[in-house]
Amino acid sequence: MNSDEQLLRGRVYGHDHDDPNPGPLAHRTYATLIGGPLDGLLLDVTDWQPEESDGGVALSTELGRWPGGRALYDPRPEELRTPGHGAMCRFYYSGDTP
């Protein structure tokens, strides 16, 4: 694992790398991002309804194929989402878009 990967692992997407508390909060719900440029980050989905992410998400990143573009992540329909707080599901990398 390189230093960029170590910097991202366990951090919440959207938090700055120098945030004093970039990790998850106990009272929030997260999707773990698997693969691609945001691998290992957690996406805060606390206030999301399942239908808001069933089609996947496009997340802004400078780390993808197109800097300033978006990395695409999709849930797998066969994977159940666990209710409650913490990491409740996984979204898998499916590509990049400008």
C-alpha positions in Angstrom: 0.0 0.0 0.0 1.5 3.4 -1.0 1.4 6.5 1.1 -1.7 7.9 -0.9 -3.6 4.7 -0.1 -2.7 4.9 3.5 -3.8 8.5 3.7 -7.3 7.6 2.4 -8.0 4.3 4.3 -10.6 4.7 7.0 -11.2 8.4 6.2 -14.7 9.8 5.3 -15.1 11.0 1.7 -15.3 14.8 1.7 -13.2 15.4 4.8 -9.8 17.1 4.2 -6.7 15.1 4.8 -5.6 17.5 7.5 -9.0 17.4 9.3 -8.3 16.8 13.0 -11.0 14.0 12.9 -11.2 12.6 9.4 -12.5 9.3 10.6 -16.1 8.0 11.0 -18.4 9.1 13.8 -20.2 6.5 15.9 -23.7 8.0 15.3 -23.4 8.1 11.5 -23.9 5.4 8.8 -21.4 4.7 6.0 -20.9 2.9 2.8 -17.3 1.5 2.3 -15.9 2.4 -1.2 -14.2 -0.7 -2.7 -11.7 -0.4 -5.5 -10.8 2.5 -7.8 -9.2 5.9 -6.7 -11.3 6.2 -3.5 -10.7 2.7 -2.3 -11.0 2.5 1.5 -12.8 5.7 2.0 -16.2 5.8 3.8 -19.1 7.6 2.2 -21.6 9.1 4.8 -25.0 7.8 3.8 -26.7 8.6 7.1 -29.6 10.7 5.7 -30.0 8.8 2.4 -32.9 6.7 1.5 -31.9 3.4 -0.2 -33.4 4.6 -3.6 -31.1 7.6 -3.6 -28.1 5.3 -4.1 -29.5 2.2 -5.7 -28.3 3.5 -9.1 -24.9 4.3 -7.8 -23.0 7.5 -7.0 -20.6 9.7 -9.0 -18.0 11.2 -6.5 -15.8 14.1 -7.4 -12.1 13.3 -7.2 -8.7 14.5 -8.4 -7.4 10.9 -8.2 -9.3 9.3 -11.1 -8.6 8.9 -14.7 -9.7 12.5 -15.3 -8.5 14.9 -12.6 -11.5 17.0 -11.5 -13.8 14.2 -12.9 -15.9 11.7 -11.0 -15.4 8.1 -9.8 -18.4 5.9 -10.2 -19.4 3.5 -7.4 -22.4 1.1 -7.4 -24.0 -1.0 -4.7 -24.5 -4.7 -5.6 -28.1 -5.7 -5.4 -27.4 -9.1 -3.9 -25.6 -7.5 -0.9 -27.9 -6.6 2.0 -27.5 -3.4 3.8 -27.3 -3.7 7.6 -29.4 -1.3 9.5 -27.8 0.9 12.2 -24.6 2.9 12.5 -21.1 2.3 11.2 -20.3 0.7 7.8 -23.6 -0.7 6.6 -22.9 -1.5 3.0 -20.3 -1.5 0.2 -20.2 0.5 -3.1 -17.9 -0.9 -5.8 -15.9 1.0 -8.3 -17.3 0.8 -11.8 -15.3 3.5 -13.7 -14.5 7.2 -14.1 -16.2 10.0 -16.0 -14.9 13.5 -16.9 
